[in-house]
């Protein structure tokens, strides 16, 4: 597929340079003429996803009062065969643990305030105009559990089944899904946060998973303990600056999501006919089982 020809014909633009800067299972992102980002999806079942993403960008650009930029869609084409969103690139450097570690204490504190401020502004927006984009995480998991039961559940080992059943028991007993619903980015990780030359937050990208969902969702990655994220203390500081939120429940939400990860990976494999993801999720369950045995020893 000649993406250069497609973009030039669909949007009547002349392309002098076209660089692939990222790709997923059924999508690619290009930097065009060193100035515009074009996201392209080839899957018909993703059509609604791009329609939603564009609507949320439009809503944020019309309603959010902040100097922190989000993509402003200038080009869009949505069909069953191919869907495209184009916007002017937001200049900046993506936040990483390495960059954060080189920042002064004052810069770190200002960055945490920037993030807390942005989230508070976005979460407090009246979302009436986009309430059709509601996401029910708990219901989604219940449906995915039923998918497991009707597909590969019986072929799983006792250890894998026990891991899944323990998670479902926790899911059905927790109250973390009973809190505030609001417009969330829902993938608020460091690699979507852009910093300016003074290490201040200047942009946030990739709202593809966004929707009206549990407030705690935007703190999952901020609280994550991994090589890709800053760390739990960073997230807790932002939660305190954000205010008027149950920090312990936010931490529990993050932990529940982390516990679900192997199951989610298996389900993704089933939905997308990817045996490699099914195997990856099953291996992760065994890794966690071994880790839990070692901890007890």
Secondary structure, DSSP 8 states (H G I E B T S, - for coil): --HHHHHHHHHT---S-EEEEEE-SSEEEEEETTTEEEEEE--GGGHHHHHHHHHHHHHHHHH--SSSEE--EEEEEE-SS-EEEEEE---SEE--HHHHHHS-HHHHHHHHHHHHHHHHHHHTS--GGGGGGB--HHHHHHHHHHHHHHTTGGGS-HHHHHHHHHHHHHHHH--GGGS-EEEE-S---GGGEEE-TTS-EEEE---TT-EEEEGGGGGTTTT--SSSS--HHHHHHHHHHH-SS-HHHHHHHHHHHHHHHHHHHHHHHHHTT-HHHHHHHHHHHHHHHHHHHHHH-
